[in-house]
């Protein structure tokens, strides 16, 4: 049962990462800022291979920052 939950969480995180990448691409921001955000997403993707729950939390933080308009400086 735990493995099923893990697979379900993986699917959710993968879909959310895909949405976050699309959202970052659509932002009207300087290219340097886009690179910073893309790198954060790549770090989250890499983390998902080792600690899926931590990656989900990191993605939550990134999406909340985007929702609040907190875009990192380049």
C-alpha positions as CSV (number, residue, x, y, z in Angstrom):
1,X,0.0,0.0,0.0
2,X,2.8,2.4,0.8
3,X,4.3,1.9,-2.7
4,X,0.9,2.8,-4.2
5,X,0.9,6.0,-2.2
6,X,4.4,6.8,-3.3
7,X,3.5,6.3,-6.9
8,X,0.5,8.5,-6.5
9,X,2.6,11.2,-4.9
10,X,5.2,10.9,-7.7
11,X,2.4,11.5,-10.3
12,X,1.1,14.5,-8.4
13,X,4.6,16.0,-8.0
14,X,5.5,15.3,-11.7
15,X,2.3,17.1,-12.9
16,X,2.9,20.0,-10.6
17,X,6.5,20.4,-11.8
18,X,5.3,20.4,-15.4
19,X,2.8,23.1,-14.5
20,X,5.4,25.1,-12.6
21,X,7.8,24.9,-15.6
22,X,5.0,26.2,-17.9
23,X,4.2,28.9,-15.5
24,X,7.8,30.1,-15.3
25,X,8.1,30.0,-19.1
26,X,5.0,32.2,-19.4
27,X,6.2,34.9,-16.9
28,X,7.2,38.2,-18.3
29,X,10.5,38.5,-16.5
30,X,14.1,39.0,-17.4
31,X,15.9,36.0,-18.8
32,X,18.3,35.9,-15.8
33,X,15.4,35.6,-13.4
34,X,13.9,32.9,-15.5
35,X,17.2,31.0,-15.3
36,X,17.1,31.3,-11.5
37,X,13.6,29.9,-11.3
38,X,14.3,27.1,-13.8
39,X,17.3,26.1,-11.8
40,X,15.2,25.9,-8.7
41,X,12.8,23.7,-10.5
42,X,15.6,21.4,-11.7
43,X,16.9,21.1,-8.1
44,X,13.3,20.1,-7.0
45,X,13.2,17.6,-9.8
46,X,16.5,16.1,-8.7
47,X,15.4,16.0,-5.1
48,X,12.3,14.1,-6.1
49,X,14.4,11.2,-7.0
50,X,15.8,10.9,-3.5
51,X,13.1,12.4,-1.2
52,X,9.7,12.8,-2.8
53,X,8.0,14.3,0.2
54,X,10.8,17.0,0.5
55,X,10.6,17.8,-3.2
56,X,6.8,18.3,-2.8
57,X,7.4,20.7,0.1
58,X,10.0,22.6,-1.9
59,X,7.6,22.8,-4.8
60,X,4.9,24.1,-2.5
61,X,7.2,26.9,-1.3
62,X,8.2,27.8,-4.9
63,X,4.5,27.9,-6.1
64,X,3.5,29.9,-3.0
65,X,6.3,32.4,-3.8
66,X,5.1,32.7,-7.4
67,X,1.5,33.1,-6.2
68,X,2.5,35.9,-3.9
69,X,4.5,37.6,-6.6
70,X,7.8,36.9,-4.9
71,X,10.1,36.6,-7.9
72,X,13.8,36.2,-7.0
73,X,16.3,38.8,-8.2
74,X,18.7,37.6,-10.8
